[in-house]
């Protein structure tokens, strides 16, 4: 895929790509990964965000060093003021507070982004703007730049995007087939009223873009890519399924410069013996829920690796220049000593793709953020689903009912209830030691193999990216 860029030197300077991510981890990282992919075709890429979030993307990036492409990525600091000092931690709030504030203030970026695009447009034959689907309002001035065109990058699953658009449509353009899930969560309870209004605004502006990029692949979500193509909003739009982006050849990295201590611990565990637990960067569990989860992990008698962190702040570097967290969770008295021979608890940033790729990992208790889902499935690791907010409830349905590569821990229809230790214990045992779990793990491994093939040279996702690059450099 990316190696073909060596044959395309005539692209450079004629076409310039501008990346505009939403300033949140789950959006910063895939657009940085895509920047490396595009730049590997010898196309200059300009990545636009605040200095803090650029630093965050670089420090946390899985592929932290890519000398063949990094020199062609230009970073632009366009700062905005989310007034993070007024944010107070509210453990009862499921929707991430830092994301709410970022969304509220992202409109500040519109004019400085437009100014930069106009400057760049005078230096290239064509400007290609690839923007996060939640940043459509920021790039709406692209229409006034004669040699510029925009493409929407979706960080959610095709399944979730289709049903989100379907939910927003007053008049349905066609009937859904009987083979689709009967109950798909709507956005009620998944976010705040403010976010629902913001989401509707962004989707109302998507018609301005020339096409869409999806971080998925046809072997994974071909049916839902086909449904997306049938929607009126996508008439005359080019749709490309180019993922999973983190699996593409130019984004792979054999190991980090510094090996995390949890990987040393995993090296000492048996194959398929550990369940991994992590809730991403936008979730904070209550102390009561953490206690129930801790007890469930202990009672399951399974080995576990648990990343126990709070949701990110607006600025993750606020405290002493390192990753900051809102508080130190107290586990039950004597808990860590009791489980030390079969459990490890990590309270800082952990290299999730490397963890999921480790042979010791047999399952993943996850909030079902799409990046986490892709990282898990691509490694053949089944998921115990525990959705919290946003697109996660829909992703959970995709994992358990459509792809059938997971089990439910938290039933979204009982979202207001605490997940008890008994529920946690039963879900882990179901995934790790039951006959059903063996079949689920077998399906996950098979699907993971298909995803890896799709991103290899001449794979379907690889060819989709080649097609996109050929289109923008036409």
ZAGU-246518 format. One record per residue: x, y, z of N, C-alpha, C in turn; residue in one letter. Coordinates in steps of 0.05 Angstrom, whole numbers, m for minus. Layout:
<rs>
npx,npy,npz,capx,capy,capz,cpx,cpy,cpz,code
X,Y,Z,X,Y,Z,X,Y,Z,A
...
</rs>
This chain:
<rs>
npx,npy,npz,capx,capy,capz,cpx,cpy,cpz,code
16,m24,0,0,0,0,17,25,0,X
30,31,23,45,56,25,70,56,8,X
82,32,4,107,31,m12,103,41,m40,X
79,40,m50,74,49,m77,79,79,m80,X
79,93,m57,83,122,m58,110,129,m69,X
130,111,m68,156,117,m79,155,122,m109,X
134,111,m122,131,113,m151,115,138,m159,X
108,155,m139,89,176,m145,100,203,m137,X
125,208,m143,138,233,m134,126,257,m147,X
112,254,m169,100,277,m182,76,288,m167,X
67,274,m146,45,284,m130,53,308,m113,X
78,307,m103,87,326,m83,85,355,m94,X
75,372,m77,71,401,m82,48,407,m100,X
39,387,m116,15,392,m132,m10,390,m116,X
m10,371,m98,m33,366,m80,m24,367,m51,X
m39,381,m35,m33,384,m7,m57,374,9,X
m52,357,29,m74,347,46,m73,361,73,X
m96,369,83,m98,382,109,m116,365,127,X
m106,356,150,m121,340,169,m131,357,192,X
m157,354,198,m169,370,219,m184,351,238,X
m171,342,259,m184,324,278,m200,338,300,X
m219,324,312,m231,334,336,m210,331,358,X
m206,351,375,m184,349,395,m190,330,419,X
m194,305,413,m198,284,434,m184,259,425,X
m173,244,444,m155,222,437,m165,203,416,X
m190,194,418,m200,175,399,m204,186,371,X
m200,212,368,m202,225,342,m174,235,333,X
m158,244,351,m131,253,344,m114,230,332,X
m115,207,345,m97,185,337,m103,174,309,X
m128,167,303,m132,156,276,m126,176,253,X
m130,202,258,m123,221,237,m93,226,235,X
m79,222,258,m49,223,256,m40,198,241,X
m51,175,246,m44,150,232,m50,154,202,X
m73,166,195,m79,171,167,m60,191,155,X
m50,210,170,m30,229,160,m5,214,152,X
4,195,168,27,179,160,22,163,135,X
m2,152,133,m9,137,109,m8,154,84,X
m22,177,85,m23,194,61,5,205,54,X
20,212,75,47,223,69,66,202,58,X
60,177,62,77,156,51,75,154,21,X
55,167,9,52,170,m20,67,195,m30,X
84,206,m13,100,230,m19,82,255,m23,X
60,255,m8,42,278,m9,45,293,18,X
50,320,16,53,335,41,26,336,56,X
28,333,82,4,333,99,7,355,121,X
m14,370,125,m14,391,146,m35,382,167,X
m26,378,192,m42,368,214,m48,392,232,X
m74,399,234,m82,424,248,m96,418,274,X
m85,429,295,m97,426,322,m83,445,341,X
m91,445,366,m77,462,386,m50,448,393,X
m31,464,403,m5,453,409,m7,431,430,X
m25,434,450,m28,414,470,m38,388,459,X
m57,389,440,m68,364,429,m50,352,408,X
m34,369,395,m13,358,377,7,342,393,X
16,353,415,34,340,433,22,313,443,X
m3,314,451,m17,291,461,m17,269,440,X
m24,276,415,m25,257,393,2,244,388,X
23,260,389,50,250,384,60,232,406,X
55,240,431,66,225,454,52,198,456,X
26,198,451,11,173,455,9,156,430,X
20,165,408,18,151,383,31,123,385,X
17,104,374,28,76,373,53,76,355,X
51,89,333,74,90,314,89,117,319,X
103,119,342,114,145,350,136,154,331,X
150,136,318,172,144,300,168,131,273,X
164,148,253,162,138,225,178,157,208,X
204,153,207,221,172,193,215,175,164,X
203,154,151,198,156,122,176,175,116,X
159,181,135,136,198,130,134,223,147,X
147,223,171,144,245,189,154,271,178,X
174,271,161,185,296,150,165,310,132,X
145,295,122,126,307,105,100,315,119,X
100,312,146,77,321,161,84,347,175,X
68,367,170,72,394,181,50,399,202,X
58,406,226,39,410,248,34,440,251,X
8,447,254,1,475,257,m15,479,283,X
m5,496,300,m18,502,325,m39,523,321,X
m64,515,322,m86,534,323,m101,531,349,X
m94,548,368,m104,544,395,m133,554,398,X
m146,542,417,m173,551,425,m174,549,455,X
m194,561,467,m195,562,496,m220,548,507,X
m216,523,515,m239,508,526,m245,514,555,X
m230,533,567,m235,541,595,m236,517,614,X
m215,500,612,m215,475,627,m215,480,658,X
m206,503,666,m204,507,695,m231,506,709,X
m253,510,694,m280,510,707,m292,482,708,X
m278,462,696,m288,435,695,m284,422,723,X
m305,410,733,m304,395,758,m312,366,753,X
m298,348,766,m304,320,761,m331,312,774,X
m348,301,757,m375,292,766,m377,262,760,X
m373,245,781,m373,216,776,m400,206,767,X
m422,221,770,m448,212,761,m453,217,732,X
m435,233,719,m438,240,691,m425,219,674,X
m440,206,656,m428,186,638,m415,198,614,X
m425,221,604,m414,233,581,m389,248,589,X
m366,246,574,m341,258,583,m342,288,583,X
m336,299,606,m338,328,610,m318,343,592,X
m293,332,589,m274,346,573,m282,347,544,X
m296,326,534,m306,326,507,m328,346,504,X
m345,348,524,m367,368,523,m356,396,520,X
m335,403,535,m324,430,534,m309,434,507,X
m296,414,497,m282,417,471,m303,422,449,X
m325,408,450,m346,411,430,m357,439,432,X
m362,449,456,m373,476,459,m356,498,447,X
m330,494,447,m312,515,439,m298,510,412,X
m304,487,399,m291,481,374,m298,501,352,X
m321,514,354,m329,534,334,m308,557,332,X
m292,560,352,m271,581,351,m251,576,329,X
m249,551,320,m229,544,301,m236,551,272,X
m261,557,267,m270,561,239,m253,582,224,X
m251,606,235,m238,628,220,m208,624,217,X
m193,616,238,m164,611,234,m159,588,215,X
m176,567,215,m173,545,196,m177,555,168,X
m198,571,164,m203,582,137,m180,599,127,X
m169,614,145,m146,632,137,m122,615,129,X
m116,594,144,m94,576,137,m99,562,110,X
m123,553,106,m130,539,81,m127,558,57,X
m134,583,60,m131,602,38,m101,606,32,X
m85,607,53,m56,610,49,m45,586,34,X
m52,562,42,m42,538,30,m52,535,1,X
m76,545,m4,m88,541,m30,m72,555,m52,X
m57,576,m45,m41,590,m64,m15,577,m71,X
m9,555,m56,17,541,m60,14,514,m72,X
m10,505,m78,m14,478,m89,m36,479,m110,X
m34,459,m128,m55,457,m149,m82,451,m136,X
m82,434,m115,m107,426,m102,m102,422,m73,X
m121,432,m57,m121,427,m28,m142,407,m21,X
m134,386,m7,m153,365,1,m156,366,32,X
m179,373,41,m184,376,70,m198,350,80,X
m185,336,98,m197,312,110,m203,320,139,X
m229,320,145,m237,330,172,m253,309,187,X
m250,309,212,m267,293,230,m296,299,225,X
m313,279,226,m342,283,221,m354,303,241,X
m341,306,264,m351,325,284,m339,353,281,X
m324,357,260,m312,383,255,m323,395,229,X
m346,386,220,m357,396,195,m361,426,195,X
m370,437,218,m376,465,220,m350,482,219,X
m328,470,226,m302,484,226,m292,488,197,X
m299,469,179,m288,470,152,m308,479,131,X
m330,491,139,m351,498,120,m342,519,100,X
m321,534,106,m311,554,87,m295,543,64,X
m291,516,64,m277,504,41,m292,510,15,X
m318,512,17,m334,517,m8,m326,543,m22,X
m315,562,m7,m307,587,m19,m279,588,m31,X
m264,565,m28,m237,563,m38,m238,547,m64,X
m231,559,m86,m236,548,m113,m222,521,m117,X
m197,518,m107,m182,494,m112,m181,475,m88,X
m201,477,m71,m203,460,m47,m227,442,m47,X
m225,418,m36,m248,401,m33,m244,385,m7,X
m266,378,6,m264,365,32,m275,337,32,X
m264,321,51,m273,293,54,m277,289,84,X
m299,276,91,m306,270,119,m293,244,128,X
m279,245,150,m268,220,162,m285,212,186,X
m295,188,185,m313,178,207,m297,161,226,X
m298,167,252,m283,152,272,m300,130,285,X
m325,128,277,m343,108,287,m347,85,267,X
m360,64,275,m365,42,257,m385,49,236,X
m384,36,213,m404,40,192,m432,34,203,X
m434,14,219,m459,6,232,m471,29,248,X
m454,41,265,m463,63,282,m470,88,265,X
m454,94,245,m459,117,228,m485,114,213,X
m489,90,202,m514,86,187,m538,90,205,X
m539,77,229,m562,79,246,m565,107,258,X
m543,121,261,m545,149,271,m559,166,250,X
m550,164,225,m563,179,204,m592,171,200,X
m597,145,201,m624,134,199,m642,146,221,X
m631,148,245,m646,159,267,m653,189,263,X
m635,204,250,m639,232,246,m658,238,223,X
m663,218,205,m679,223,181,m709,221,188,X
m724,242,181,m753,243,186,m767,223,167,X
m760,224,141,m771,206,122,m751,185,114,X
m758,159,118,m740,137,112,m741,131,82,X
m718,130,69,m718,126,40,m722,98,30,X
m719,78,48,m724,50,41,m729,34,66,X
m738,10,62,m743,m8,85,m718,m23,92,X
m715,m28,118,m692,m44,127,m698,m74,125,X
m678,m89,119,m681,m118,116,m686,m131,143,X
m698,m154,142,m705,m169,166,m680,m181,180,X
m658,m181,166,m633,m193,177,m618,m173,194,X
m627,m148,197,m614,m128,213,m624,m130,242,X
m608,m121,261,m616,m123,290,m642,m108,294,X
m659,m119,310,m686,m107,315,m685,m84,334,X
m667,m85,353,m665,m63,373,m637,m51,372,X
m635,m27,362,m610,m13,362,m613,12,379,X
m596,16,399,m599,40,417,m599,66,401,X
m618,84,408,m617,110,397,m599,128,415,X
m598,154,409,m579,171,424,m590,180,451,X
m615,173,457,m626,181,483,m610,166,505,X
m598,182,523,m583,170,545,m554,165,538,X
m546,168,512,m519,163,504,m501,187,506,X
m514,211,508,m499,236,509,m516,256,523,X
m508,281,519,m523,303,531,m541,317,510,X
m561,331,518,m577,346,498,m560,365,481,X
m540,376,493,m522,395,479,m507,380,457,X
m497,356,464,m483,340,444,m501,331,421,X
m525,323,428,m544,315,407,m549,338,387,X
m552,362,398,m556,386,381,m531,390,364,X
m507,388,376,m482,391,362,m479,370,339,X
m486,345,346,m484,324,326,m502,329,302,X
m527,337,308,m545,343,286,m535,365,268,X
m522,385,280,m511,407,265,m489,398,247,X
m471,381,257,m449,371,241,m459,354,218,X
m478,337,223,m488,319,202,m504,335,181,X
m515,358,189,m530,374,169,m510,387,149,X
m485,388,156,m464,401,140,m448,381,123,X
m453,356,126,m437,336,113,m441,335,83,X
m463,346,73,m467,347,44,m446,364,30,X
m432,381,45,m412,399,33,m388,383,24,X
m383,359,35,m359,345,29,m362,329,3,X
m339,322,m9,m339,308,m35,m340,278,m31,X
m334,269,m7,m334,240,m2,m330,234,27,X
m329,208,34,m326,199,61,m305,177,63,X
m290,179,85,m270,158,92,m280,144,117,X
m278,118,118,m287,102,140,m265,85,151,X
m261,85,177,m241,68,190,m253,41,195,X
m258,27,173,m269,0,174,m261,m14,148,X
m270,m39,145,m264,m54,121,m288,m69,111,X
m289,m76,86,m312,m90,75,m315,m118,87,X
m294,m133,94,m299,m159,107,m313,m156,134,X
m309,m133,147,m320,m129,173,m348,m117,172,X
m353,m97,155,m378,m83,154,m388,m77,126,X
m383,m96,108,m392,m92,80,m421,m86,77,X
m438,m100,93,m467,m96,91,m474,m67,98,X
m461,m56,118,m468,m29,127,m455,m7,110,X
m433,m13,97,m423,5,77,m442,6,53,X
m454,m17,46,m473,m17,24,m498,m1,31,X
m507,m3,56,m530,12,65,m524,42,65,X
m500,50,73,m492,78,73,m493,89,44,X
m484,73,25,m484,82,m3,m512,87,m13,X
m532,74,m1,m560,77,m10,m573,102,1,X
m561,114,21,m574,138,34,m572,162,16,X
m594,178,15,m594,203,m2,m571,222,5,X
m562,223,30,m541,241,38,m515,234,24,X
m513,209,14,m488,200,1,m491,198,m30,X
m513,209,m40,m515,210,m69,m492,226,m81,X
m479,214,m102,m457,227,m116,m433,232,m98,X
m431,217,m76,m408,219,m58,m391,193,m62,X
m365,197,m60,m347,174,m61,m342,164,m32,X
m347,138,m27,m343,127,m1,m320,106,m2,X
m302,109,18,m279,91,19,m276,78,46,X
m275,52,47,m270,37,72,m240,30,72,X
m224,45,88,m195,43,86,m182,31,111,X
m198,20,129,m187,12,155,m185,m19,157,X
m177,m29,181,m169,m13,204,m142,1,199,X
m142,28,203,m118,44,196,m94,35,212,X
m98,27,237,m74,20,253,m61,m5,244,X
m74,m21,227,m63,m46,217,m48,m44,191,X
m50,m21,177,m38,m18,151,m7,m19,154,X
6,m27,133,35,m33,134,51,m9,145,X
45,15,136,61,38,144,56,47,172,X
34,37,185,28,44,212,37,24,232,X
47,1,223,55,m20,242,83,m13,253,X
86,m21,278,112,m18,291,116,m42,309,X
139,m55,307,143,m80,320,142,m77,351,X
153,m56,361,153,m52,390,158,m22,396,X
151,m15,420,156,13,428,185,16,435,X
194,41,436,222,46,443,227,36,472,X
209,41,489,211,33,517,189,13,523,X
196,m11,531,176,m32,535,161,m27,561,X
135,m25,560,119,m20,584,120,m44,603,X
119,m38,629,122,m59,649,100,m80,647,X
76,m73,637,55,m92,635,61,m113,614,X
77,m106,593,85,m125,573,104,m146,584,X
122,m137,602,140,m156,616,123,m175,632,X
102,m165,645,85,m183,661,71,m203,643,X
60,m193,620,46,m211,602,65,m233,591,X
90,m226,588,110,m246,578,112,m270,596,X
105,m267,621,107,m288,641,81,m305,644,X
60,m297,629,34,m311,631,31,m330,607,X
14,m350,611,9,m370,590,m7,m359,567,X
m6,m373,545,m21,m365,521,m51,m366,527,X
m65,m345,518,m95,m343,521,m103,m346,550,X
m89,m334,569,m95,m338,597,m105,m313,611,X
m103,m289,598,m108,m264,611,m131,m249,599,X
m148,m237,616,m169,m219,606,m159,m190,611,X
m161,m174,590,m152,m146,591,m176,m129,597,X
m173,m108,614,m195,m91,622,m186,m62,619,X
m201,m47,602,m195,m19,599,m220,m5,588,X
m224,20,597,m248,35,589,m240,61,574,X
m217,62,562,m210,84,544,m204,110,558,X
m206,131,542,m198,158,551,m221,176,557,X
m246,166,554,m269,184,558,m288,174,579,X
m279,156,596,m296,143,616,m284,144,644,X
m301,151,663,m293,150,691,m315,134,706,X
m307,112,718,m326,96,734,m328,106,762,X
m351,103,774,m355,111,803,m339,92,820,X
m333,100,845,m319,83,864,m335,58,869,X
m361,60,871,m378,36,876,m375,16,853,X
m376,27,828,m373,9,806,m346,m4,804,X
m325,11,811,m298,1,810,m295,m22,831,X
m307,m19,854,m307,m40,874,m320,m66,864,X
m343,m63,851,m357,m86,840,m341,m100,818,X
m329,m84,801,m312,m95,780,m288,m110,792,X
m275,m97,812,m252,m110,825,m260,m137,837,X
m283,m138,851,m291,m163,863,m299,m184,842,X
m311,m175,820,m317,m194,799,m293,m206,786,X
m272,m189,782,m247,m200,771,m234,m220,790,X
m235,m214,816,m224,m233,835,m239,m259,836,X
m266,m258,836,m282,m282,838,m281,m299,813,X
m274,m287,791,m273,m303,766,m251,m323,765,X
m231,m319,783,m207,m336,784,m192,m337,758,X
m194,m315,742,m179,m313,717,m158,m292,720,X
m136,m295,705,m115,m275,705,m125,m250,691,X
m116,m227,700,m126,m202,688,m105,m180,688,X
m107,m163,668,m91,m138,666,m111,m115,665,X
m111,m98,685,m132,m77,687,m119,m50,686,X
m126,m34,666,m117,m6,664,m138,11,678,X
m132,21,701,m151,36,718,m144,65,718,X
m158,80,701,m153,109,698,m180,124,696,X
m179,150,701,m202,167,697,m201,177,668,X
m223,189,660,m224,202,633,m203,224,632,X
m195,229,607,m176,251,603,m187,278,611,X
m169,296,618,m177,324,621,m174,338,594,X
m182,363,592,m179,378,567,m149,379,560,X
m132,384,581,m103,384,577,m92,362,595,X
m83,340,582,m73,318,598,m46,323,610,X
m33,345,603,m6,352,613,m7,372,636,X
m29,377,647,m32,399,667,m15,395,692,X
m12,370,701,1,366,726,30,356,721,X
49,374,726,77,367,725,87,357,698,X
72,365,677,81,357,650,78,328,643,X
63,313,659,58,285,653,28,280,650,X
21,256,643,m8,249,640,m21,253,668,X
m41,269,669,m54,275,694,m79,259,697,X
m88,254,721,m114,241,726,m128,255,749,X
m154,251,750,m170,267,769,m167,257,797,X
m161,232,800,m159,221,827,m148,193,828,X
m140,184,851,m129,157,854,m150,140,866,X
m160,120,851,m182,103,860,m172,84,882,X
m188,84,903,m182,65,925,m196,39,919,X
m180,18,918,m192,m9,914,m198,m21,942,X
m213,m42,943,m218,m54,970,m193,m60,985,X
m194,m57,1011,m170,m59,1028,m156,m87,1023,X
m131,m86,1018,m115,m110,1014,m119,m123,987,X
m134,m110,969,m141,m123,944,m117,m129,926,X
m100,m109,922,m77,m113,904,m58,m135,914,X
m55,m137,941,m38,m158,952,m51,m185,948,X
m78,m186,950,m92,m211,947,m90,m222,919,X
m90,m205,899,m91,m214,871,m64,m212,857,X
m43,m206,871,m18,m200,858,m7,m223,842,X
m14,m248,848,m3,m270,833,m18,m276,807,X
m41,m263,803,m56,m268,778,m68,m243,766,X
m62,m220,778,m73,m195,767,m53,m173,768,X
m54,m155,748,m37,m131,748,m55,m107,743,X
m50,m86,758,m66,m61,755,m47,m39,746,X
m54,m27,724,m38,m5,712,m54,21,715,X
m41,42,726,m55,67,731,m45,89,713,X
m29,83,693,m20,104,675,m27,95,646,X
m17,110,627,m22,103,599,m9,77,592,X
m25,60,577,m15,34,570,m16,30,539,X
2,15,528,3,11,498,m17,m10,489,X
m42,m2,486,m63,m21,481,m60,m39,457,X
m52,m28,434,m48,m46,411,m28,m68,416,X
m7,m62,430,13,m82,437,2,m102,457,X
m14,m93,476,m26,m111,496,m45,m130,482,X
m62,m120,464,m82,m137,451,m68,m156,431,X
m44,m149,421,m30,m166,403,m13,m187,418,X
m12,m186,444,4,m205,459,m11,m232,461,X
4,m254,458,m8,m280,457,m22,m288,484,X
m15,m275,505,m27,m282,531,m56,m272,534,X
m64,m252,517,m90,m240,520,m111,m257,506,X
m132,m265,521,m154,m281,510,m180,m267,508,X
m183,m244,520,m208,m229,520,m204,m201,529,X
m223,m184,524,m221,m155,529,m247,m144,540,X
m248,m135,565,m271,m121,575,m268,m92,567,X
m286,m82,550,m282,m56,537,m308,m40,537,X
m304,m13,537,m326,6,534,m337,7,506,X
m324,m6,487,m332,m8,459,m329,18,444,X
m309,34,451,m301,55,432,m291,42,407,X
m296,55,384,m290,41,358,m261,35,355,X
m243,53,363,m214,46,361,m207,21,376,X
m218,19,400,m213,m5,417,m224,m30,404,X
m248,m28,393,m261,m50,379,m243,m60,356,X
m234,m41,340,m217,m48,317,m191,m61,325,X
m179,m49,346,m153,m60,355,m157,m88,366,X
m179,m94,379,m184,m120,390,m191,m140,369,X
m210,m133,351,m219,m152,330,m196,m159,311,X
m180,m139,304,m158,m143,285,m137,m162,297,X
m136,m164,323,m117,m183,336,m131,m209,343,X
m156,m212,335,m170,m237,340,m179,m240,369,X
m181,m218,384,m188,m219,412,m218,m212,416,X
m234,m230,427,m263,m224,431,m267,m204,453,X
m291,m192,453,m296,m169,471,m319,m175,489,X
m316,m169,515,m338,m168,534,m347,m139,536,X
m370,m133,526,m379,m105,521,m391,m92,545,X
m382,m67,550,m391,m51,573,m394,m22,563,X
m414,m16,546,m416,11,535,m424,31,556,X
m414,56,552,m418,77,572,m434,100,559,X
m426,109,535,m439,133,523,m432,134,493,X
m442,155,480,m436,161,452,m442,138,433,X
m423,130,417,m428,109,397,m425,81,409,X
m417,79,434,m410,54,446,m433,34,448,X
m458,43,455,m480,24,456,m486,11,429,X
m484,26,407,m488,15,381,m466,m4,373,X
m441,4,380,m418,m14,374,m421,m40,389,X
m432,m39,413,m436,m64,429,m455,m83,415,X
m476,m73,402,m495,m89,387,m480,m102,363,X
m464,m86,350,m449,m96,327,m431,m119,335,X
m417,m116,358,m398,m137,367,m413,m162,375,X
m434,m160,390,m447,m184,402,m468,m196,384,X
m484,m180,370,m507,m191,356,m502,m194,326,X
m485,m177,314,m480,m178,286,m455,m195,280,X
m432,m186,291,m407,m201,286,m404,m226,303,X
m418,m226,326,m418,m248,345,m390,m255,354,X
m375,m235,361,m348,m239,371,m345,m227,400,X
m367,m228,415,m366,m218,442,m390,m226,458,X
m388,m220,484,m410,m225,503,m416,m198,517,X
m440,m197,527,m449,m172,541,m442,m174,571,X
m429,m152,580,m425,m149,609,m447,m130,619,X
m448,m106,607,m468,m87,615,m489,m85,593,X
m514,m91,600,m536,m89,582,m545,m60,581,X
m542,m47,556,m549,m19,554,m577,m13,562,X
m595,m32,559,m623,m27,566,m627,m25,596,X
m606,m32,611,m606,m29,641,m583,m11,649,X
m580,11,634,m557,28,636,m554,41,663,X
m576,47,676,m574,62,702,m567,44,725,X
m565,18,721,m559,0,743,m529,m5,745,X
m520,m10,770,m492,m18,775,m488,m46,764,X
m466,m51,751,m458,m78,743,m446,m92,767,X
m460,m112,777,m451,m125,802,m427,m143,796,X
m414,m151,818,m391,m169,815,m399,m196,804,X
m423,m204,810,m433,m230,799,m436,m229,769,X
m446,m206,759,m449,m203,730,m421,m203,716,X
m402,m189,729,m375,m188,718,m363,m216,718,X
m365,m229,740,m354,m256,742,m366,m275,721,X
m392,m275,718,m405,m293,699,m397,m287,670,X
m395,m260,663,m387,m253,636,m358,m262,630,X
m340,m259,649,m313,m268,645,m311,m298,642,X
m325,m313,658,m325,m342,656,m337,m351,630,X
m359,m337,622,m372,m344,597,m353,m341,573,X
m337,m320,574,m318,m315,552,m293,m332,553,X
m283,m337,578,m257,m349,581,m257,m379,584,X
m278,m391,595,m277,m420,602,m301,m436,592,X
m321,m424,579,m344,m439,570,m340,m449,542,X
m357,m468,533,m356,m478,505,m365,m455,486,X
m384,m439,495,m392,m416,480,m369,m397,476,X
m354,m392,497,m331,m375,495,m310,m384,475,X
m306,m411,474,m287,m422,455,m296,m416,426,X
m322,m418,421,m332,m413,394,m330,m383,387,X
m335,m366,407,m332,m337,403,m303,m330,397,X
m285,m342,412,m256,m336,407,m248,m346,380,X
m259,m369,371,m253,m379,344,m262,m360,323,X
m287,m349,325,m297,m330,306,m280,m305,306,X
m272,m296,330,m256,m272,332,m229,m275,317,X
m217,m299,321,m191,m304,307,m195,m304,277,X
m216,m316,268,m221,m317,239,m226,m289,227,X
m242,m273,241,m248,m246,232,m222,m229,233,X
m206,m233,254,m181,m218,255,m163,m224,232,X
m162,m250,223,m146,m257,200,m156,m243,175,X
m182,m241,172,m193,m227,148,m186,m197,148,X
m187,m185,172,m180,m157,174,m151,m152,167,X
m133,m170,177,m105,m166,171,m99,m170,141,X
m113,m188,129,m110,m192,100,m120,m167,85,X
m141,m154,95,m153,m131,81,m134,m108,80,X
m116,m106,100,m97,m83,101,m70,m90,90,X
m65,m115,82,m40,m122,70,m39,m112,42,X
m15,m113,29,m13,m104,2,m32,m119,m16,X
m47,m104,m33,m67,m115,m51,m92,m125,m36,X
m94,m120,m10,m118,m126,5,m140,m105,m2,X
m165,m111,5,m187,m94,m3,m185,m66,8,X
m177,m64,34,m174,m37,46,m150,m22,34,X
m129,m37,29,m105,m25,17,m112,m13,m11,X
m127,m29,m26,m135,m19,m53,m154,5,m51,X
m171,5,m30,m189,28,m26,m173,54,m21,X
m152,51,m5,m135,75,0,m121,84,m26,X
m110,64,m41,m98,71,m66,m118,86,m84,X
m143,77,m84,m163,89,m101,m168,117,m92,X
m169,122,m66,m174,149,m55,m151,167,m63,X
m126,158,m60,m103,174,m67,m103,181,m97,X
m110,161,m113,m111,165,m142,m132,186,m149,X
m154,186,m134,m176,205,m139,m167,234,m132,X
m155,237,m108,m148,265,m100,m125,276,m115,X
m110,258,m129,m87,268,m144,m92,267,m174,X
m117,264,m181,m125,262,m210,m116,286,m226,X
</rs>
